[in-house]
Amino acid sequence: MDWEKIRKQLEAILGVKISMRKITSDEWTQTAGPLNKRSAAREMGGETAYWLETSGSSVIAFVFDGKKLSEAERELVALTLDVYRQRDKAKTASPVGEEERKAQLVRDWFMRQLELGHTEEELPEPLASQLTFYKTRIPILLYGEFSNTHNVSYRELKKLLESFFDAEISLIALMDKEWLILGPENIVSESFGGNRDDGNEESLEDTLTSICEGLYEMLSNEWVGECHLAVHYPMNPAKALLSTVIGLRETIMLGKAFHLGKNIHLPWELRLEKLMNEIPDPMKLVFVRQIFKGNDPLLDAEILTTLETFFMLECNVSETAKKLYIHRNTLLYRLDKFKQETGLDVRLFNDAVLVKIALLLYKVTKRQ
């Protein structure tokens, strides 16, 4: 390992003096303080030290002369050393094994940031460079909804995903059932096209939705167990990986809470749900009771389906009747009946907004 090269790089990044010392094992044992497990640092006589390797009966260590490092600086040093150690080990490893180890480093960094309460930190430069994370990527969060006894092979899942995208992707296992997929930016234009069948230009949101729909169908056919997917706009992982994953996790949480039965969750379709989620639970219950005047709309599955279809089709009476396979007058009768019970006419904009919000809130309050 070229420790001298690494020493100079860390000095340039941190702007501090670093010495590389050879210390006898006895001296290291006697003078080095307890290990800081989070940053892998030890204190030696008021100086911060990092073990590098053992050489015979001695220890080789980096020692930061006369400067107390911050917690963030300590983590940066530890992560840099981990990256170089993993790179050294990877010289004789298989490509997938090397990628999995790098992905593990990203996962460890991500979890440390969450522990520290960070939401906007950027990836350390050594790690971002090794993974070419300065290129724009399409981020997709995959959450598997299956038993803990179902083990998923990193190698097999990556192979399956690359077969679907017909491109090389980055895969990071964040949790036992949670993976971050980073696809190349060109999958938006090359793999799925930029135009609709009717000749109209497809929006970025439409294309990302199509990607998720195709991916979900493939996973449902090739993979055992249910899963949930959330996608985000193209981003730079080196700059925004942490905030993006936090946002994708929130998207899946909102989708599962407000739209039971759905498996594809899109942030641009959950803006209202995100706002509603910020309302305290007692206020949600009060609002629902006021709007429905104590009635339980879900006791009547027919009116619930009618209202949700009506809102999905932008309050278009004719299209809603066609979708529900009922006569227009039958639909109007149902809407009038709902008006009599609640005093709200969903054909009017203001009343429709109130009922839409109340239905969203009811879906989460009824499970409390």
PyMOL commands that set and color helices and strands:
alter all, ss='L'
color gray80, all
select helices_A, chain A and resi 3-14+25-31+71-90+95-116+125-130+154-165+185-187+204-222+237-258+267-269+271-277+281-292+297-299+301-312+317-324+328-342+349-365
alter helices_A, ss='H'
color red, helices_A
select strands_A, chain A and resi 18-24+42-44+47-55+58-64+137-145+170-175+178-184+226-231+264-265
alter strands_A, ss='S'
color yellow, strands_A
deselect
rebuild
show_as cartoon
